[in-house]
Amino acid sequence: MGDVFKALADPTRRTILDELTERDGQTLFEIRARLTTRHGLGSSRQAISQHLDVLEAAGLVETRRDGKYKFHYLNTAPLQQITARWLTNRGESA
């Protein structure tokens, strides 16, 4: 669970997740282009790749390869597990 909070702590990573929410299944090139044009983030390809690695390690992003392209998909399961845990605990204490 700590990896999820670490991943969400960075504003660029949250913006990447926002972009994947709006348009799932993007390549690194597409994500970088959208971050630049829509949000004015001038991060390098390497920096975005590192952010995606952190998100993938936290389970928030899954990838699929198709030939030479790697597509990134939002995975909300870790967030659902966290909220379910808190909502369940809240219901038990009420």
C-alpha positions in Angstrom: 0.0 0.0 0.0 2.9 2.3 0.7 3.9 2.2 -3.0 0.5 3.5 -4.0 0.8 6.5 -1.7 4.4 7.1 -2.9 3.2 7.0 -6.5 0.3 9.4 -5.8 2.5 11.9 -3.9 4.0 13.3 -7.1 1.8 15.8 -9.1 3.3 14.7 -12.4 2.3 11.1 -11.7 -1.2 12.2 -10.7 -1.4 14.1 -14.0 -0.4 10.9 -15.9 -3.1 9.0 -14.2 -5.6 11.8 -15.1 -4.5 11.4 -18.7 -5.0 7.6 -18.6 -8.4 8.1 -17.1 -9.4 10.3 -20.0 -7.7 8.2 -22.7 -6.5 4.7 -21.6 -3.9 2.7 -23.6 -1.4 5.3 -24.5 2.2 4.9 -25.5 5.0 6.9 -23.8 5.2 9.2 -26.8 1.4 9.9 -26.6 1.5 10.5 -22.8 4.5 12.9 -23.1 2.8 14.8 -25.9 -0.4 15.2 -23.9 1.5 16.3 -20.8 3.3 18.9 -22.9 0.4 20.3 -24.9 -2.4 20.0 -22.3 -0.5 20.7 -19.0 2.6 22.6 -20.1 4.8 19.9 -18.5 8.1 19.8 -20.4 9.4 16.6 -18.9 11.9 14.4 -20.8 11.0 11.0 -22.2 13.2 9.5 -19.6 11.5 11.3 -16.8 8.1 10.3 -17.9 9.3 6.7 -18.3 10.6 6.8 -14.7 7.2 8.1 -13.5 5.5 5.3 -15.4 7.8 2.8 -13.8 6.8 4.0 -10.3 3.1 3.9 -11.2 3.6 0.3 -12.6 5.5 -0.8 -9.5 2.5 0.5 -7.4 0.1 -1.5 -9.6 -1.6 1.7 -10.8 -0.5 1.2 -14.4 -0.4 -2.0 -16.4 1.3 -2.3 -19.7 0.8 -4.4 -22.9 3.2 -4.7 -25.8 2.1 -4.8 -29.4 5.2 -5.1 -31.6 7.6 -2.3 -30.8 4.9 -0.3 -28.9 4.2 -0.4 -25.2 0.7 0.7 -24.2 -0.1 1.9 -20.7 -3.4 1.3 -19.0 -4.9 2.6 -15.7 -5.5 0.0 -13.1 -7.8 1.3 -10.3 -7.7 -2.0 -8.3 -5.1 -0.7 -5.7 -7.2 2.4 -5.1 -10.4 0.3 -4.7 -8.6 -1.9 -2.2 -7.6 1.1 -0.1 -11.0 2.7 -0.2 -12.7 -0.6 0.5 -10.5 -1.2 3.5 -11.2 2.3 5.0 -15.0 2.1 4.2 -15.2 -1.4 5.7 -13.4 -0.3 8.9 -15.6 2.7 9.1 -18.7 0.6 8.9 -17.5 -1.7 11.6 -16.8 1.0 14.1 -20.1 2.9 13.6 
